[in-house]
Amino acid sequence: MAIKFDISEILNRFELTDRDKKNLAQLFEFTKYLYDNEENLTKTMNLVKKARDQITERIQEMFESETTSYF
């Protein structure tokens, strides 16, 4: 049984910039990708350190670069 939904439709319910919506949708898809690969999961279905580090890195790339571009 799979749950399917469009993350973009959910994000449209919030007052976000188009850039933030795009970044959040991409981050969601990347997270799904990591969870779909069993090599990224522990026995208790948590992400291994390498996968968690990848998410952290992706967040920094997407959102921190945005804050520094205003200065």
PDB file of N, CA, C and O in Angstrom, chain B, residues numbered from 101:
ATOM      1  N   MET B 101       0.835  -1.175   0.000  1.00  0.00           N
ATOM      2  CA  MET B 101       0.000   0.000   0.000  1.00  0.00           C
ATOM      3  C   MET B 101       0.884   1.244   0.000  1.00  0.00           C
ATOM      4  O   MET B 101       1.727   1.413   0.882  1.00  0.00           O
ATOM      5  N   ALA B 102       0.697   2.082  -0.956  1.00  0.00           N
ATOM      6  CA  ALA B 102       1.481   3.306  -1.061  1.00  0.00           C
ATOM      7  C   ALA B 102       0.573   4.523  -0.935  1.00  0.00           C
ATOM      8  O   ALA B 102      -0.558   4.530  -1.419  1.00  0.00           O
ATOM      9  N   ILE B 103       1.082   5.519  -0.294  1.00  0.00           N
ATOM     10  CA  ILE B 103       0.352   6.782  -0.172  1.00  0.00           C
ATOM     11  C   ILE B 103       0.931   7.730  -1.204  1.00  0.00           C
ATOM     12  O   ILE B 103       2.138   7.971  -1.234  1.00  0.00           O
ATOM     13  N   LYS B 104       0.074   8.257  -2.037  1.00  0.00           N
ATOM     14  CA  LYS B 104       0.543   9.168  -3.074  1.00  0.00           C
ATOM     15  C   LYS B 104      -0.137  10.524  -2.916  1.00  0.00           C
ATOM     16  O   LYS B 104      -1.346  10.616  -2.701  1.00  0.00           O
ATOM     17  N   PHE B 105       0.662  11.555  -3.026  1.00  0.00           N
ATOM     18  CA  PHE B 105       0.135  12.910  -3.009  1.00  0.00           C
ATOM     19  C   PHE B 105       1.129  13.813  -3.699  1.00  0.00           C
ATOM     20  O   PHE B 105       2.293  13.459  -3.883  1.00  0.00           O
ATOM     21  N   ASP B 106       0.659  14.973  -4.075  1.00  0.00           N
ATOM     22  CA  ASP B 106       1.508  15.946  -4.754  1.00  0.00           C
ATOM     23  C   ASP B 106       1.951  16.983  -3.725  1.00  0.00           C
ATOM     24  O   ASP B 106       1.145  17.774  -3.235  1.00  0.00           O
ATOM     25  N   ILE B 107       3.223  16.966  -3.413  1.00  0.00           N
ATOM     26  CA  ILE B 107       3.754  17.885  -2.402  1.00  0.00           C
ATOM     27  C   ILE B 107       3.526  19.344  -2.805  1.00  0.00           C
ATOM     28  O   ILE B 107       3.338  20.200  -1.940  1.00  0.00           O
ATOM     29  N   SER B 108       3.539  19.631  -4.089  1.00  0.00           N
ATOM     30  CA  SER B 108       3.328  21.002  -4.563  1.00  0.00           C
ATOM     31  C   SER B 108       1.946  21.516  -4.182  1.00  0.00           C
ATOM     32  O   SER B 108       1.791  22.686  -3.832  1.00  0.00           O
ATOM     33  N   GLU B 109       0.950  20.653  -4.249  1.00  0.00           N
ATOM     34  CA  GLU B 109      -0.405  21.066  -3.862  1.00  0.00           C
ATOM     35  C   GLU B 109      -0.464  21.406  -2.379  1.00  0.00           C
ATOM     36  O   GLU B 109      -1.136  22.359  -1.984  1.00  0.00           O
ATOM     37  N   ILE B 110       0.229  20.638  -1.567  1.00  0.00           N
ATOM     38  CA  ILE B 110       0.254  20.908  -0.130  1.00  0.00           C
ATOM     39  C   ILE B 110       0.971  22.221   0.150  1.00  0.00           C
ATOM     40  O   ILE B 110       0.515  23.015   0.973  1.00  0.00           O
ATOM     41  N   LEU B 111       2.085  22.451  -0.526  1.00  0.00           N
ATOM     42  CA  LEU B 111       2.856  23.682  -0.308  1.00  0.00           C
ATOM     43  C   LEU B 111       2.091  24.920  -0.738  1.00  0.00           C
ATOM     44  O   LEU B 111       2.314  26.006  -0.203  1.00  0.00           O
ATOM     45  N   ASN B 112       1.193  24.768  -1.699  1.00  0.00           N
ATOM     46  CA  ASN B 112       0.394  25.913  -2.162  1.00  0.00           C
ATOM     47  C   ASN B 112      -0.552  26.427  -1.094  1.00  0.00           C
ATOM     48  O   ASN B 112      -1.063  27.541  -1.216  1.00  0.00           O
ATOM     49  N   ARG B 113      -0.798  25.653  -0.055  1.00  0.00           N
ATOM     50  CA  ARG B 113      -1.680  26.080   1.041  1.00  0.00           C
ATOM     51  C   ARG B 113      -1.012  27.100   1.949  1.00  0.00           C
ATOM     52  O   ARG B 113      -1.672  27.732   2.773  1.00  0.00           O
ATOM     53  N   PHE B 114       0.292  27.259   1.798  1.00  0.00           N
ATOM     54  CA  PHE B 114       1.058  28.150   2.668  1.00  0.00           C
ATOM     55  C   PHE B 114       1.565  29.351   1.890  1.00  0.00           C
ATOM     56  O   PHE B 114       1.740  29.292   0.673  1.00  0.00           O
ATOM     57  N   GLU B 115       1.795  30.428   2.600  1.00  0.00           N
ATOM     58  CA  GLU B 115       2.322  31.636   1.974  1.00  0.00           C
ATOM     59  C   GLU B 115       3.837  31.516   1.860  1.00  0.00           C
ATOM     60  O   GLU B 115       4.573  31.925   2.758  1.00  0.00           O
ATOM     61  N   LEU B 116       4.285  30.956   0.757  1.00  0.00           N
ATOM     62  CA  LEU B 116       5.708  30.760   0.497  1.00  0.00           C
ATOM     63  C   LEU B 116       6.057  31.378  -0.847  1.00  0.00           C
ATOM     64  O   LEU B 116       5.211  31.489  -1.735  1.00  0.00           O
ATOM     65  N   THR B 117       7.293  31.770  -0.980  1.00  0.00           N
ATOM     66  CA  THR B 117       7.742  32.248  -2.287  1.00  0.00           C
ATOM     67  C   THR B 117       7.837  31.061  -3.231  1.00  0.00           C
ATOM     68  O   THR B 117       7.929  29.912  -2.797  1.00  0.00           O
ATOM     69  N   ASP B 118       7.815  31.346  -4.509  1.00  0.00           N
ATOM     70  CA  ASP B 118       7.949  30.275  -5.499  1.00  0.00           C
ATOM     71  C   ASP B 118       9.268  29.532  -5.313  1.00  0.00           C
ATOM     72  O   ASP B 118       9.328  28.311  -5.461  1.00  0.00           O
ATOM     73  N   ARG B 119      10.313  30.271  -4.990  1.00  0.00           N
ATOM     74  CA  ARG B 119      11.624  29.645  -4.779  1.00  0.00           C
ATOM     75  C   ARG B 119      11.601  28.686  -3.595  1.00  0.00           C
ATOM     76  O   ARG B 119      12.152  27.588  -3.670  1.00  0.00           O
ATOM     77  N   ASP B 120      10.961  29.104  -2.494  1.00  0.00           N
ATOM     78  CA  ASP B 120      10.864  28.228  -1.323  1.00  0.00           C
ATOM     79  C   ASP B 120      10.042  26.987  -1.638  1.00  0.00           C
ATOM     80  O   ASP B 120      10.403  25.887  -1.221  1.00  0.00           O
ATOM     81  N   LYS B 121       8.950  27.146  -2.362  1.00  0.00           N
ATOM     82  CA  LYS B 121       8.128  25.994  -2.753  1.00  0.00           C
ATOM     83  C   LYS B 121       8.944  25.015  -3.584  1.00  0.00           C
ATOM     84  O   LYS B 121       8.885  23.803  -3.377  1.00  0.00           O
ATOM     85  N   LYS B 122       9.704  25.556  -4.523  1.00  0.00           N
ATOM     86  CA  LYS B 122      10.532  24.701  -5.376  1.00  0.00           C
ATOM     87  C   LYS B 122      11.587  23.972  -4.544  1.00  0.00           C
ATOM     88  O   LYS B 122      11.781  22.767  -4.702  1.00  0.00           O
ATOM     89  N   ASN B 123      12.262  24.697  -3.665  1.00  0.00           N
ATOM     90  CA  ASN B 123      13.294  24.095  -2.819  1.00  0.00           C
ATOM     91  C   ASN B 123      12.715  23.015  -1.906  1.00  0.00           C
ATOM     92  O   ASN B 123      13.302  21.942  -1.763  1.00  0.00           O
ATOM     93  N   LEU B 124      11.578  23.293  -1.296  1.00  0.00           N
ATOM     94  CA  LEU B 124      10.964  22.316  -0.401  1.00  0.00           C
ATOM     95  C   LEU B 124      10.496  21.072  -1.155  1.00  0.00           C
ATOM     96  O   LEU B 124      10.632  19.957  -0.651  1.00  0.00           O
ATOM     97  N   ALA B 125       9.953  21.252  -2.340  1.00  0.00           N
ATOM     98  CA  ALA B 125       9.532  20.105  -3.153  1.00  0.00           C
ATOM     99  C   ALA B 125      10.735  19.259  -3.553  1.00  0.00           C
ATOM    100  O   ALA B 125      10.672  18.030  -3.517  1.00  0.00           O
ATOM    101  N   GLN B 126      11.824  19.909  -3.930  1.00  0.00           N
ATOM    102  CA  GLN B 126      13.040  19.175  -4.290  1.00  0.00           C
ATOM    103  C   GLN B 126      13.624  18.447  -3.080  1.00  0.00           C
ATOM    104  O   GLN B 126      14.100  17.319  -3.200  1.00  0.00           O
ATOM    105  N   LEU B 127      13.586  19.087  -1.929  1.00  0.00           N
ATOM    106  CA  LEU B 127      14.079  18.462  -0.707  1.00  0.00           C
ATOM    107  C   LEU B 127      13.223  17.242  -0.346  1.00  0.00           C
ATOM    108  O   LEU B 127      13.751  16.214   0.076  1.00  0.00           O
ATOM    109  N   PHE B 128      11.922  17.359  -0.511  1.00  0.00           N
ATOM    110  CA  PHE B 128      11.029  16.231  -0.255  1.00  0.00           C
ATOM    111  C   PHE B 128      11.354  15.062  -1.183  1.00  0.00           C
ATOM    112  O   PHE B 128      11.443  13.920  -0.733  1.00  0.00           O
ATOM    113  N   GLU B 129      11.529  15.339  -2.460  1.00  0.00           N
ATOM    114  CA  GLU B 129      11.846  14.288  -3.431  1.00  0.00           C
ATOM    115  C   GLU B 129      13.194  13.634  -3.112  1.00  0.00           C
ATOM    116  O   GLU B 129      13.338  12.417  -3.232  1.00  0.00           O
ATOM    117  N   PHE B 130      14.170  14.432  -2.711  1.00  0.00           N
ATOM    118  CA  PHE B 130      15.484  13.892  -2.357  1.00  0.00           C
ATOM    119  C   PHE B 130      15.379  12.993  -1.122  1.00  0.00           C
ATOM    120  O   PHE B 130      16.010  11.938  -1.063  1.00  0.00           O
ATOM    121  N   THR B 131      14.587  13.411  -0.148  1.00  0.00           N
ATOM    122  CA  THR B 131      14.392  12.617   1.057  1.00  0.00           C
ATOM    123  C   THR B 131      13.701  11.294   0.718  1.00  0.00           C
ATOM    124  O   THR B 131      14.085  10.243   1.232  1.00  0.00           O
ATOM    125  N   LYS B 132      12.691  11.346  -0.141  1.00  0.00           N
ATOM    126  CA  LYS B 132      12.032  10.107  -0.588  1.00  0.00           C
ATOM    127  C   LYS B 132      13.032   9.178  -1.260  1.00  0.00           C
ATOM    128  O   LYS B 132      13.020   7.968  -1.031  1.00  0.00           O
ATOM    129  N   TYR B 133      13.894   9.749  -2.087  1.00  0.00           N
ATOM    130  CA  TYR B 133      14.928   8.961  -2.773  1.00  0.00           C
ATOM    131  C   TYR B 133      15.822   8.245  -1.764  1.00  0.00           C
ATOM    132  O   TYR B 133      16.123   7.062  -1.923  1.00  0.00           O
ATOM    133  N   LEU B 134      16.243   8.966  -0.727  1.00  0.00           N
ATOM    134  CA  LEU B 134      17.109   8.360   0.287  1.00  0.00           C
ATOM    135  C   LEU B 134      16.392   7.240   1.031  1.00  0.00           C
ATOM    136  O   LEU B 134      16.983   6.192   1.290  1.00  0.00           O
ATOM    137  N   TYR B 135      15.129   7.451   1.374  1.00  0.00           N
ATOM    138  CA  TYR B 135      14.381   6.427   2.098  1.00  0.00           C
ATOM    139  C   TYR B 135      14.039   5.224   1.228  1.00  0.00           C
ATOM    140  O   TYR B 135      13.835   4.129   1.752  1.00  0.00           O
ATOM    141  N   ASP B 136      13.974   5.400  -0.074  1.00  0.00           N
ATOM    142  CA  ASP B 136      13.669   4.286  -0.979  1.00  0.00           C
ATOM    143  C   ASP B 136      14.836   3.324  -1.143  1.00  0.00           C
ATOM    144  O   ASP B 136      14.642   2.184  -1.565  1.00  0.00           O
ATOM    145  N   ASN B 137      16.041   3.764  -0.818  1.00  0.00           N
ATOM    146  CA  ASN B 137      17.232   2.930  -0.959  1.00  0.00           C
ATOM    147  C   ASN B 137      17.541   2.267   0.386  1.00  0.00           C
ATOM    148  O   ASN B 137      17.884   2.944   1.355  1.00  0.00           O
ATOM    149  N   GLU B 138      17.416   0.950   0.436  1.00  0.00           N
ATOM    150  CA  GLU B 138      17.614   0.228   1.697  1.00  0.00           C
ATOM    151  C   GLU B 138      19.021   0.399   2.266  1.00  0.00           C
ATOM    152  O   GLU B 138      19.212   0.247   3.473  1.00  0.00           O
ATOM    153  N   GLU B 139      19.992   0.705   1.442  1.00  0.00           N
ATOM    154  CA  GLU B 139      21.360   0.923   1.926  1.00  0.00           C
ATOM    155  C   GLU B 139      21.460   2.161   2.810  1.00  0.00           C
ATOM    156  O   GLU B 139      22.401   2.300   3.591  1.00  0.00           O
ATOM    157  N   ASN B 140      20.491   3.053   2.683  1.00  0.00           N
ATOM    158  CA  ASN B 140      20.483   4.281   3.482  1.00  0.00           C
ATOM    159  C   ASN B 140      19.747   4.127   4.803  1.00  0.00           C
ATOM    160  O   ASN B 140      19.650   5.085   5.570  1.00  0.00           O
ATOM    161  N   LEU B 141      19.224   2.927   5.082  1.00  0.00           N
ATOM    162  CA  LEU B 141      18.384   2.738   6.257  1.00  0.00           C
ATOM    163  C   LEU B 141      19.011   1.788   7.273  1.00  0.00           C
ATOM    164  O   LEU B 141      19.698   0.827   6.926  1.00  0.00           O
ATOM    165  N   THR B 142      18.748   2.096   8.535  1.00  0.00           N
ATOM    166  CA  THR B 142      19.134   1.184   9.606  1.00  0.00           C
ATOM    167  C   THR B 142      18.053   0.108   9.725  1.00  0.00           C
ATOM    168  O   THR B 142      17.050   0.144   9.013  1.00  0.00           O
ATOM    169  N   LYS B 143      18.263  -0.835  10.620  1.00  0.00           N
ATOM    170  CA  LYS B 143      17.268  -1.893  10.839  1.00  0.00           C
ATOM    171  C   LYS B 143      15.946  -1.334  11.357  1.00  0.00           C
ATOM    172  O   LYS B 143      14.894  -1.940  11.154  1.00  0.00           O
ATOM    173  N   THR B 144      15.997  -0.191  12.020  1.00  0.00           N
ATOM    174  CA  THR B 144      14.784   0.430  12.556  1.00  0.00           C
ATOM    175  C   THR B 144      14.201   1.471  11.612  1.00  0.00           C
ATOM    176  O   THR B 144      13.363   2.281  12.008  1.00  0.00           O
ATOM    177  N   MET B 145      14.652   1.442  10.355  1.00  0.00           N
ATOM    178  CA  MET B 145      14.143   2.297   9.281  1.00  0.00           C
ATOM    179  C   MET B 145      14.473   3.782   9.454  1.00  0.00           C
ATOM    180  O   MET B 145      13.763   4.645   8.938  1.00  0.00           O
ATOM    181  N   ASN B 146      15.542   4.068  10.172  1.00  0.00           N
ATOM    182  CA  ASN B 146      16.053   5.430  10.258  1.00  0.00           C
ATOM    183  C   ASN B 146      17.161   5.580   9.228  1.00  0.00           C
ATOM    184  O   ASN B 146      17.736   4.590   8.775  1.00  0.00           O
ATOM    185  N   LEU B 147      17.454   6.806   8.863  1.00  0.00           N
ATOM    186  CA  LEU B 147      18.539   7.042   7.914  1.00  0.00           C
ATOM    187  C   LEU B 147      19.892   6.842   8.591  1.00  0.00           C
ATOM    188  O   LEU B 147      20.080   7.218   9.748  1.00  0.00           O
ATOM    189  N   VAL B 148      20.821   6.250   7.865  1.00  0.00           N
ATOM    190  CA  VAL B 148      22.190   6.118   8.365  1.00  0.00           C
ATOM    191  C   VAL B 148      22.848   7.491   8.355  1.00  0.00           C
ATOM    192  O   VAL B 148      22.345   8.424   7.730  1.00  0.00           O
ATOM    193  N   LYS B 149      23.965   7.608   9.044  1.00  0.00           N
ATOM    194  CA  LYS B 149      24.634   8.904   9.178  1.00  0.00           C
ATOM    195  C   LYS B 149      24.958   9.534   7.827  1.00  0.00           C
ATOM    196  O   LYS B 149      24.762  10.735   7.644  1.00  0.00           O
ATOM    197  N   LYS B 150      25.442   8.753   6.896  1.00  0.00           N
ATOM    198  CA  LYS B 150      25.806   9.287   5.581  1.00  0.00           C
ATOM    199  C   LYS B 150      24.591   9.936   4.901  1.00  0.00           C
ATOM    200  O   LYS B 150      24.710  11.015   4.320  1.00  0.00           O
ATOM    201  N   ALA B 151      23.443   9.291   4.972  1.00  0.00           N
ATOM    202  CA  ALA B 151      22.225   9.826   4.358  1.00  0.00           C
ATOM    203  C   ALA B 151      21.753  11.085   5.090  1.00  0.00           C
ATOM    204  O   ALA B 151      21.330  12.051   4.456  1.00  0.00           O
ATOM    205  N   ARG B 152      21.826  11.073   6.418  1.00  0.00           N
ATOM    206  CA  ARG B 152      21.455  12.279   7.185  1.00  0.00           C
ATOM    207  C   ARG B 152      22.368  13.443   6.826  1.00  0.00           C
ATOM    208  O   ARG B 152      21.912  14.579   6.697  1.00  0.00           O
ATOM    209  N   ASP B 153      23.652  13.158   6.666  1.00  0.00           N
ATOM    210  CA  ASP B 153      24.599  14.204   6.274  1.00  0.00           C
ATOM    211  C   ASP B 153      24.271  14.753   4.886  1.00  0.00           C
ATOM    212  O   ASP B 153      24.430  15.947   4.630  1.00  0.00           O
ATOM    213  N   GLN B 154      23.816  13.881   4.000  1.00  0.00           N
ATOM    214  CA  GLN B 154      23.447  14.323   2.650  1.00  0.00           C
ATOM    215  C   GLN B 154      22.253  15.269   2.698  1.00  0.00           C
ATOM    216  O   GLN B 154      22.219  16.266   1.976  1.00  0.00           O
ATOM    217  N   ILE B 155      21.280  14.961   3.540  1.00  0.00           N
ATOM    218  CA  ILE B 155      20.117  15.858   3.680  1.00  0.00           C
ATOM    219  C   ILE B 155      20.557  17.205   4.246  1.00  0.00           C
ATOM    220  O   ILE B 155      20.144  18.256   3.755  1.00  0.00           O
ATOM    221  N   THR B 156      21.384  17.171   5.267  1.00  0.00           N
ATOM    222  CA  THR B 156      21.882  18.413   5.869  1.00  0.00           C
ATOM    223  C   THR B 156      22.617  19.256   4.840  1.00  0.00           C
ATOM    224  O   THR B 156      22.422  20.469   4.760  1.00  0.00           O
ATOM    225  N   GLU B 157      23.457  18.608   4.064  1.00  0.00           N
ATOM    226  CA  GLU B 157      24.210  19.317   3.025  1.00  0.00           C
ATOM    227  C   GLU B 157      23.264  19.926   1.992  1.00  0.00           C
ATOM    228  O   GLU B 157      23.451  21.067   1.569  1.00  0.00           O
ATOM    229  N   ARG B 158      22.262  19.171   1.593  1.00  0.00           N
ATOM    230  CA  ARG B 158      21.300  19.666   0.604  1.00  0.00           C
ATOM    231  C   ARG B 158      20.533  20.867   1.145  1.00  0.00           C
ATOM    232  O   ARG B 158      20.306  21.832   0.415  1.00  0.00           O
ATOM    233  N   ILE B 159      20.131  20.822   2.413  1.00  0.00           N
ATOM    234  CA  ILE B 159      19.430  21.945   3.028  1.00  0.00           C
ATOM    235  C   ILE B 159      20.312  23.180   3.034  1.00  0.00           C
ATOM    236  O   ILE B 159      19.854  24.275   2.710  1.00  0.00           O
ATOM    237  N   GLN B 160      21.569  23.010   3.399  1.00  0.00           N
ATOM    238  CA  GLN B 160      22.492  24.146   3.416  1.00  0.00           C
ATOM    239  C   GLN B 160      22.666  24.725   2.022  1.00  0.00           C
ATOM    240  O   GLN B 160      22.677  25.944   1.853  1.00  0.00           O
ATOM    241  N   GLU B 161      22.801  23.867   1.027  1.00  0.00           N
ATOM    242  CA  GLU B 161      22.959  24.346  -0.351  1.00  0.00           C
ATOM    243  C   GLU B 161      21.737  25.132  -0.801  1.00  0.00           C
ATOM    244  O   GLU B 161      21.873  26.186  -1.421  1.00  0.00           O
ATOM    245  N   MET B 162      20.561  24.636  -0.499  1.00  0.00           N
ATOM    246  CA  MET B 162      19.327  25.240  -0.986  1.00  0.00           C
ATOM    247  C   MET B 162      18.950  26.517  -0.255  1.00  0.00           C
ATOM    248  O   MET B 162      18.563  27.503  -0.882  1.00  0.00           O
ATOM    249  N   PHE B 163      19.059  26.504   1.057  1.00  0.00           N
ATOM    250  CA  PHE B 163      18.512  27.601   1.833  1.00  0.00           C
ATOM    251  C   PHE B 163      19.548  28.586   2.337  1.00  0.00           C
ATOM    252  O   PHE B 163      19.255  29.779   2.424  1.00  0.00           O
ATOM    253  N   GLU B 164      20.738  28.139   2.670  1.00  0.00           N
ATOM    254  CA  GLU B 164      21.743  29.084   3.144  1.00  0.00           C
ATOM    255  C   GLU B 164      22.305  29.913   2.007  1.00  0.00           C
ATOM    256  O   GLU B 164      22.643  31.079   2.211  1.00  0.00           O
ATOM    257  N   SER B 165      22.414  29.355   0.836  1.00  0.00           N
ATOM    258  CA  SER B 165      22.897  30.142  -0.292  1.00  0.00           C
ATOM    259  C   SER B 165      21.895  31.243  -0.632  1.00  0.00           C
ATOM    260  O   SER B 165      22.269  32.305  -1.129  1.00  0.00           O
ATOM    261  N   GLU B 166      20.627  30.977  -0.360  1.00  0.00           N
ATOM    262  CA  GLU B 166      19.584  31.965  -0.600  1.00  0.00           C
ATOM    263  C   GLU B 166      19.719  33.153   0.341  1.00  0.00           C
ATOM    264  O   GLU B 166      19.497  34.293  -0.068  1.00  0.00           O
ATOM    265  N   THR B 167      20.081  32.902   1.599  1.00  0.00           N
ATOM    266  CA  THR B 167      20.202  34.004   2.560  1.00  0.00           C
ATOM    267  C   THR B 167      21.434  34.852   2.293  1.00  0.00           C
ATOM    268  O   THR B 167      21.411  36.061   2.527  1.00  0.00           O
ATOM    269  N   THR B 168      22.500  34.248   1.813  1.00  0.00           N
ATOM    270  CA  THR B 168      23.706  35.030   1.554  1.00  0.00           C
ATOM    271  C   THR B 168      23.584  35.825   0.260  1.00  0.00           C
ATOM    272  O   THR B 168      24.332  36.782   0.059  1.00  0.00           O
ATOM    273  N   SER B 169      22.668  35.454  -0.612  1.00  0.00           N
ATOM    274  CA  SER B 169      22.541  36.171  -1.883  1.00  0.00           C
ATOM    275  C   SER B 169      21.907  37.554  -1.699  1.00  0.00           C
ATOM    276  O   SER B 169      21.971  38.383  -2.606  1.00  0.00           O
ATOM    277  N   TYR B 170      21.296  37.813  -0.538  1.00  0.00           N
ATOM    278  CA  TYR B 170      20.673  39.107  -0.287  1.00  0.00           C
ATOM    279  C   TYR B 170      21.677  40.158   0.179  1.00  0.00           C
ATOM    280  O   TYR B 170      21.358  41.347   0.194  1.00  0.00           O
ATOM    281  N   PHE B 171      22.872  39.744   0.557  1.00  0.00           N
ATOM    282  CA  PHE B 171      23.845  40.690   1.113  1.00  0.00           C
ATOM    283  C   PHE B 171      24.850  41.129   0.079  1.00  0.00           C
ATOM    284  O   PHE B 171      25.739  41.924   0.382  1.00  0.00           O
TER     285      PHE B 171
END
